[in-house]
């Protein structure tokens, strides 16, 4: 039996989930069989297209083409056919139109003539399709990796619900969807809703997804129809409205699977469960620490937690205070929350600048989500003696007594730094709730190993003195020469991006100035049009402009000089190379590897280390010396 690749676990989970529901005989089980197999087909294709070329036998696709294939279910099937027929030179054992047919049945399950329980031949057909798609993409049969609890169903499913009017069948479909929404939320403390509208809203607020236009209005109409029928009267049904609602519901449920990865859902669920438990105990308010390695989507996990926490009993109307160390990074998180969050009451955001503005925001009738920095809390001390939820962003070990400022707060911290048992319990936030570390990220294929180039500074030996006798300027002059040599060997029209990391602000400034001169100006050189930026706490805007310039560079390459302390919470979606000029703490080394190791990159990440740091073994796939 071939060993399963770690990145295939998500699709396998869905297939196994469907297999387990094959044993059930309820409407929910029957629907979940079809939905789970259909989702497994789509997630298998998404996963394969998201892999690095080295994870799929070296096959490379242009980013623009991948974007077109990822557009919708039908375009994903276009890729599948291209891959099987054109690249594997095999036949499509299950044709694309058959896969579309099964997908259409899934979407029309509740409002067309296929009934509530799909016919046995449909179940068998989509099961075979899901197994085949998984096998052809991941070169392994899913049944070889099932746990022992999975068994085949021995009894066929009923094929239809008979004796009911079309209106009743449709209404029953809404009840099934409502029950599905309630069951999918699954987090302790989130009560099930008897209202379809409430179920839709709760489901949306448990996940960072906007409601489809018109969905709530259509659900309100459906509730009115249900009320009329429960009163023993026949409603004046609008088939168009109800079919529109069903279509919206199915499209909405299809959006959920791709928003959060499997491991993120587990992290968020653990955070919500810990929050509910802390509230029920009425003790010190310390919810705990959630650790998620940088580069694995921690900001999306925080957004999802904020949305889901708003639904916890007792937290519906209290202020949420998000506290971090860097305003620019908090701004990024705020924008992501605005982008993904439904515009419901209690979810609007604000980033106040002064003490009065902060207190006004906290005391507002509808306070929403408030973003502030540790510097602001220290400079303008506040005392807010009402219930609130304080969400820390990389605040482990911070020297500050949050209970003095917010005595009634529930406190949770999301940390991207390496964690050790000796660090817990944290004096502000308490014990470790859950962790997704480097080892797990590599096993799941979320992070990929890097190339480490060990390159000691030889200028010391030439100077005939120990390193302490060599000035920063002389040492960094040599480093810049090495950096420029490497940078100029790359084609910058491919948007190659590099960072240079040091542990001192003064050295960062020297590196920045020398790099600007060496490369012929701030991105204005006719030979190597590089955008050069400096990210340090000494910059007036905290480096916000430099980060934006680095992330948005579209013409040529980009270089960012960074002081190590600014790595905390830093979000750089694409980094190809890192030059490390000084000894760094373990947490900063890990952050650098996660910035470079994200799956889906077009080239292997490279670290050039001038200082002999001890890098985490799990992230180093190849070691070279002096570029060889």
Helices and strands as residue ranges (DSSP letters): G 6-8, H 9-21, H 27-50, G 53-55, H 63-69, H 73-81, I 82-87, H 96-107, H 120-138, G 142-145, H 166-185, H 196-206, H 215-230, H 239-256, H 262-281, E 286-292, H 298-309, E 319-324, H 327-340, E 349-350, H 355-363, E 369-373, H 374-379, E 388-393, H 402-405, E 409-415, G 421-423, E 432-436, H 438-443, E 450-454, H 459-463, G 467-469, H 472-487, G 492-494, E 497-502, H 505-518, E 531-535, H 544-552, E 558-563, G 564-567, E 577-580, H 586-596, E 606-609, G 617-619, E 620-625
